[in-house]
Amino acid sequence: MHRRVCPDRCSTPALAPRSRDTAAQRFSHVIVEMQDLTPQQVGEPVDTAPAALPQRVPLTGRYVEVLPLDALAHGDDLYAAATAADPITHWTYLSFGPWPDRAAFDAWLKTYQASRDPFPFVLKETSSARALGMASYMRIEPQHRVIEIGSIWYSPALQRSRAATEAMYLLARHAFDTLHYRRYEWKCNSFNEPSRRAALRLGFTYEGLFRQHMISRGRNRDTAWFSMLDGEWPNRKQAFERWLAPENFDAAGQQRKSLPELRRETENR
């Protein structure tokens, strides 16, 4: 008669059943170990801890406050900002706007406030104390630590301003430094040249064109993809902070050095 040899763990006192999560984690470790042994090419090991979800917290800068959308508190300013924009050209590449009247705008704003993906913020200029635009985190994937910034719109008063650039800096800093995402995305209609230029100016890298990616407003949309990575962020962050510093602007408010120029200087140090 043959005795079955039992692994050492069988000789220990009875243990509580392992949770499903623990078993899944152990299986994940096994897969990682198997990939270490494979002769095939695989990616570098990555910390698999998920990123945090965005929360309704304010982000405060020198020129702008990035605030969680409050339809009641921000409605008047945002409606004034939205109606100050050209109704024909301003909304062409966005999935919302223009609105036929204030009631329609308020209904949209109230619904948008409740959204968690997109996760909307209001851009409130410090000098005027007015909400002059919006931006949203979207396509939020904590398990892969990927997040997108999008649905950006500025009133004419906010466009090409220090406040607008600082808002993009604050949202990127929050995504990388606080929420711990590893990939920060920017996407736009391939025909949206101002958005494509803005992405490159802000330090995103063009990755390619997704053909027939969407149907938008009844028309085909090819989408241009851009990204910024956590490994690139320290350089981008330093360039942003140098550009936003008061000493980078002359008495007339003109920049002394551009953001791309400062980024190149930082890379060459």
C-alpha positions in Angstrom: 0.0 0.0 0.0 1.4 3.3 -1.0 1.1 6.3 1.2 0.4 9.6 -0.5 3.1 12.2 0.2 1.5 15.4 1.3 3.1 18.8 0.9 4.4 20.5 4.0 1.4 22.9 4.1 -0.9 19.9 4.6 0.7 19.0 7.9 -0.1 22.4 9.4 -3.3 23.1 11.3 -6.3 23.8 9.2 -6.3 27.4 7.8 -9.1 29.6 6.9 -9.9 29.4 3.1 -8.0 31.9 1.1 -10.0 34.8 -0.3 -10.6 35.0 -4.0 -8.6 38.2 -4.1 -5.6 36.6 -2.5 -5.8 33.7 -4.9 -6.0 36.1 -7.9 -3.0 37.9 -6.6 -1.0 34.7 -6.2 -1.9 33.7 -9.7 -0.8 37.1 -11.0 2.6 36.6 -9.3 2.9 33.2 -11.0 2.2 34.8 -14.4 4.9 37.4 -13.7 7.4 34.7 -12.8 6.6 32.8 -15.9 7.2 35.9 -18.0 10.6 36.2 -16.4 11.5 32.8 -17.8 10.1 33.2 -21.3 12.5 33.5 -24.2 10.0 35.9 -25.8 10.4 39.7 -25.5 8.2 41.2 -22.9 7.8 44.6 -21.2 9.6 45.8 -18.1 8.0 44.8 -14.8 5.6 47.5 -13.5 4.1 48.2 -10.1 0.6 46.9 -10.5 -1.0 49.0 -7.7 -3.9 50.9 -9.2 -4.0 54.7 -9.4 -6.5 56.6 -7.4 -9.8 57.9 -8.8 -10.2 61.6 -9.1 -12.0 63.3 -6.2 -13.9 66.6 -5.9 -10.9 68.6 -4.6 -9.8 72.1 -5.7 -6.4 72.6 -7.4 -5.1 76.1 -6.7 -2.5 78.0 -8.7 -1.2 81.6 -9.0 -3.4 82.5 -11.9 -6.3 80.0 -11.8 -8.3 77.7 -9.6 -9.4 74.4 -11.0 -12.6 73.5 -9.1 -15.0 70.6 -9.2 -18.0 71.6 -11.3 -20.9 73.0 -9.2 -23.7 73.8 -11.6 -25.5 76.1 -9.2 -22.4 78.1 -8.2 -20.7 78.2 -11.6 -23.7 78.3 -13.9 -23.9 82.1 -14.5 -20.2 82.5 -15.2 -20.1 79.4 -17.5 -23.2 80.4 -19.5 -21.7 83.9 -20.0 -18.4 82.3 -21.1 -20.2 79.8 -23.4 -22.3 82.5 -25.1 -19.3 84.8 -25.6 -17.7 82.2 -27.9 -18.5 81.9 -31.6 -21.5 79.6 -31.8 -20.4 78.3 -35.3 -16.7 77.5 -34.8 -16.1 77.2 -31.1 -18.0 73.9 -30.6 -17.3 72.1 -33.9 -14.9 69.5 -32.4 -16.6 69.1 -29.1 -19.4 66.6 -28.3 -21.5 69.3 -26.6 -22.7 72.9 -27.3 -23.8 75.3 -28.4 -27.1 75.4 -26.4 -30.3 77.0 -27.7 -31.0 78.8 -24.4 -30.1 79.0 -20.7 -32.5 76.3 -19.7 -30.9 73.8 -22.0 -27.4 74.8 -20.8 -28.5 74.4 -17.1 -29.9 71.0 -17.8 -26.7 69.9 -19.5 -24.6 71.3 -16.7 -26.5 69.6 -14.0 -26.2 66.3 -15.7 -22.5 66.8 -16.4 -21.8 67.6 -12.8 -23.1 64.1 -11.8 -20.7 62.4 -14.2 -17.7 60.5 -12.9 -16.2 59.8 -16.3 -15.9 62.4 -17.7 -15.0 64.0 -14.3 -15.5 67.7 -14.9 -13.7 70.7 -13.5 -14.3 74.5 -13.9 -11.4 76.9 -14.6 -11.8 80.0 -12.5 -9.5 82.9 -13.3 -8.0 84.4 -10.2 -7.8 88.0 -11.4 -11.4 88.2 -12.4 -12.8 85.6 -10.0 -14.9 84.3 -13.0 -15.3 80.7 -14.2 -14.1 81.0 -17.8 -13.9 77.4 -19.1 -13.9 73.7 -18.3 -11.8 70.6 -18.6 -12.4 67.0 -17.6 -10.5 63.9 -16.7 -11.9 61.1 -18.9 -11.3 57.5 -20.0 -10.2 56.9 -16.4 -8.5 53.5 -16.0 -7.0 53.1 -12.5 -5.9 49.5 -13.0 -3.7 50.5 -16.0 -3.0 54.0 -14.5 -4.1 55.7 -17.7 -6.2 58.9 -17.7 -7.1 61.4 -20.4 -7.6 65.2 -20.2 -10.3 66.4 -22.6 -13.6 68.2 -23.2 -11.6 71.4 -22.8 -13.2 74.7 -23.7 -12.1 78.2 -22.9 -14.0 81.5 -23.3 -12.2 84.0 -25.5 -11.1 85.8 -22.3 -9.2 82.7 -21.1 -7.6 81.6 -24.4 -3.8 82.0 -24.8 -3.5 83.2 -21.2 -1.2 82.2 -18.3 -4.3 81.0 -16.5 -5.2 78.5 -19.3 -1.6 77.1 -19.3 -1.6 76.9 -15.5 -4.9 75.0 -15.5 -3.3 72.3 -17.8 -0.3 72.2 -15.5 -2.4 71.7 -12.3 -4.4 68.9 -13.8 -1.3 67.1 -15.1 0.5 67.5 -11.8 -2.5 66.2 -9.9 -2.8 63.2 -12.3 0.9 62.2 -11.9 1.9 63.4 -8.4 -1.2 62.8 -6.4 -3.3 60.2 -8.2 -0.2 58.3 -9.6 -1.2 57.7 -13.2 1.6 56.6 -15.5 0.1 57.7 -18.8 -1.7 61.0 -19.5 -3.6 61.2 -22.8 -4.8 64.0 -25.1 -7.0 63.2 -28.1 -8.6 65.4 -30.7 -10.3 65.4 -34.0 -7.6 65.2 -36.7 -8.8 68.4 -38.3 -8.6 70.4 -35.0 -5.3 72.1 -35.6 -5.4 74.4 -32.6 -5.8 71.4 -30.3 -3.0 69.5 -32.0 -0.7 72.5 -31.6 -1.7 72.9 -27.9 -0.9 69.3 -27.2 2.6 69.6 -28.6 3.2 73.0 -26.9 2.2 71.5 -23.5 4.7 68.6 -23.9 2.5 65.7 -25.2 4.0 63.4 -27.8 2.1 62.6 -31.0 1.5 58.9 -31.3 -0.5 58.5 -34.4 -3.9 58.7 -36.1 -6.8 56.4 -35.3 -8.8 56.3 -38.6 -12.6 56.2 -38.4 -12.3 56.2 -34.7 -15.7 57.8 -34.0 -18.9 59.2 -35.5 -19.2 62.7 -34.2 -22.2 64.9 -34.9 -23.1 62.6 -37.8 -19.6 62.8 -39.4 -16.6 60.6 -39.5 -13.9 61.5 -37.0 -10.3 60.4 -37.3 -8.6 61.0 -33.9 -5.1 62.2 -33.3 -3.6 60.6 -30.2 -1.0 62.2 -27.9 0.4 61.2 -24.6 2.7 62.2 -21.7 4.3 59.6 -19.5 5.2 59.6 -15.8 8.9 59.2 -16.7 8.7 62.4 -18.8 6.7 64.4 -16.2 9.6 65.7 -14.1 11.0 67.5 -17.2 7.6 68.8 -18.2 6.8 69.9 -14.6 10.0 71.9 -14.3 9.4 73.6 -17.7 5.8 74.5 -16.7 7.0 76.0 -13.4 9.7 78.0 -15.1 7.3 79.3 -17.7 4.6 80.2 -15.1 7.1 82.1 -12.9 6.4 85.9 -12.9 10.0 86.6 -14.0 9.3 84.8 -17.3 7.1 87.8 -18.3 8.1 91.3 -19.1 6.3 94.5 -18.0 3.9 94.2 -20.9 3.0 90.6 -20.0 4.9 89.0 -22.9 6.7 85.8 -22.2 10.5 85.9 -22.2 10.9 82.2 -23.1 8.3 79.8 -24.6 7.3 76.6 -22.9 8.9 74.4 -25.6 12.1 76.4 -25.3 12.2 75.9 -21.5 11.5 72.2 -22.0 14.5 71.9 -24.3 16.7 73.7 -21.8 15.6 71.4 -19.0 16.3 68.3 -21.1 19.8 69.5 -21.9 20.8 70.1 -18.3 
